[in-house]
Amino acid sequence: MTDPYRSCSLCRFMRALAFSAIGAALAGYGSLGLGLDRSSAIIAAFFGALGAVVWIGRRRRGGE
């Protein structure tokens, strides 16, 4: 049976881009909603994007 996560490199890139945008938006706007300043929200957005990509990468490999 084929692996549903195996795809072309463009598809993997677009998936990573989508998850990083979602993670950045959640972390950035979440920190603004909690009352942090804009520079802290930018830092939170960066780590949110990084965390989302790492999380989906680990989930794809089965948590290795």
C-alpha positions in Angstrom: 0.0 0.0 0.0 1.3 3.5 -0.8 2.2 5.9 1.9 -0.2 9.0 1.8 2.6 11.3 3.0 4.9 10.5 0.1 4.6 13.2 -2.5 6.6 15.4 -4.8 8.9 18.0 -3.3 6.7 20.9 -4.4 3.8 19.3 -2.4 6.0 18.9 0.7 7.2 22.5 0.4 3.6 23.8 0.1 2.5 21.7 3.0 5.3 23.1 5.2 4.5 26.6 4.0 0.8 26.2 5.0 1.6 24.7 8.4 4.1 27.4 9.2 1.6 30.1 8.2 -1.0 28.6 10.5 1.4 28.2 13.4 2.7 31.7 13.0 -0.8 33.2 12.8 -2.0 31.3 15.9 1.1 32.2 18.0 1.4 35.8 16.8 -2.2 36.8 17.2 -2.5 34.7 20.3 0.3 36.7 21.9 -1.2 40.0 20.8 -4.5 38.9 22.3 -2.7 38.2 25.6 -1.4 41.7 25.6 2.2 41.3 24.6 3.9 44.0 22.5 4.4 43.7 18.7 8.1 42.7 18.9 7.2 39.8 21.3 4.4 38.8 18.9 6.9 38.6 16.0 9.1 36.3 18.1 6.2 34.2 19.1 5.1 33.9 15.5 8.5 32.7 14.4 8.5 30.0 17.1 4.9 29.1 16.3 5.8 28.6 12.6 8.9 26.6 13.6 6.9 24.5 16.1 4.1 23.7 13.6 6.6 22.5 11.0 8.5 20.4 13.5 5.3 18.9 14.9 3.9 17.9 11.5 7.3 16.4 10.6 7.5 14.3 13.7 3.9 13.2 13.3 4.6 12.1 9.7 7.4 9.9 10.9 5.4 8.3 13.6 7.0 10.2 16.5 10.5 8.9 16.1 
